[in-house]
């Protein structure tokens, strides 16, 4: 997969940069883009000239979430099991999301995200699974699909912030600014938008001089502690809650019906109107 179509990949000064590259869709996560991100991560892990990985986004936003447009007809997503035994109840889409982002968690090398513009839904899953996230002060970060669609594919909220904030954000689907995300501990630091690139590289240049084996030891000693507390087991319940909330609950079909009647824009208006009326995003 050297010839990427949905991302850009380059290595410079011991840093592999993976850039989501569908700016016309605000970097919506297509099935192809997700496969290419995973491939690039593994490529960087195997490259001795790479010490750490930086994920960012082209255009005005980091990521607008999962691509709901249908993507490329016929594209076969890696990691999805298509079978009559599983199709109706396992939610292979959500399962594949968790498996993809656990690649970030399991990678031997640190993964850093640089977030600007909007970071929504699936974009927040990437942001929350990386080892360090730096964001622009004015970035808009949230998971509005929880207002009328499903629970998250990747259940990161309880692990990234206090119980009070996790419940507030997951129950409302409201968004916060990058500065607010840093204040609540969701991300490591926020910077003025016009300084984001320079400040992130200022953070990464000295970090890239640390021995990669020592970085791996420090990363995974922390990860193992969270796994002892149940992190991986909790995330594995994500596809179960996703299928319950997205298919089996009584109102599960309402968003789809709104989209058939008024298109995606109409469905989003149906989902978000009450919140926008009160000034929430």
Phi, psi and omega in degrees: 000036179295328182270076183289145180251332187249353178225167170246146181222129175208156179238128179210129177055045174072010180242124173270124180253123177251114184249119174296125193232060170226062187299333179293340175247019184051039175058040174301140186279095173284167177299319179296315181302317180298316178297322180289324175300313180299316179299316181295322177299315180291326176297315179294321180299324184274356184262114182291348176275357181251132177255324179211166184241136176243125176254127176219185184227142177279153175084200189282346184220154176292306183193133180265011179101193180288144182287114181264005185278352183102343174061221182264111178302133178090350179289129182262110181290133175291144176086004177256128178262112179260111185201143177300336179289335190236340190303322189278344188222352184262346182053073182295333177298307181297321179298320180291328177297312180299316180297320179298312187282340172291342172299320176299312181299318185276345184303139181290341182252147179298144176240128183242144175244143174243113191250129176220165178062225178267139174227103193235143169049247182303330175297323178290335176293317175298310182303324185274346179262345177290167182283324178219132176241128172248137186226158172285144179307321186265008176299150176248118190235126180182181185225065183299337178303339181290351179283338184203008185239282184213173165286166182297150172293316182247111190277071185272341191309310184295342184265349188251351186201179179292162177300319181300313181289321180300315180291320180299311185287321182285328181280331181263331188073012181290158178256158175231164175282165175300321179297318178294323179298322178291321181294327180271359177084010178291324178233169185286309183208156171235153182223157171306142186304321183284354177250358190303308182301311182297318182290322178295316179293327175299323177290321190275330183303308178291326179298326181289351178268353176286145180300131183299329179291326177288320175301318180297317180297317180291318179300311188279340172292324175290312181304318183297325178297316178294326178291325174298326178281356174106012184306305184294320179297319179296317179296330181292344176278355185301314182292333178292313178292329180294317180288325177295315184280331185266344183229324192258339179290155186304323183262018188297334185270356188296318180295316179299320178294319178296325180288323177293326182279320186234014183072180182298319180299317179295322179294321179292324176296316177302318184287320193253353189303315183296327180283318179296326178300328180266005176091011178263153176256000000 
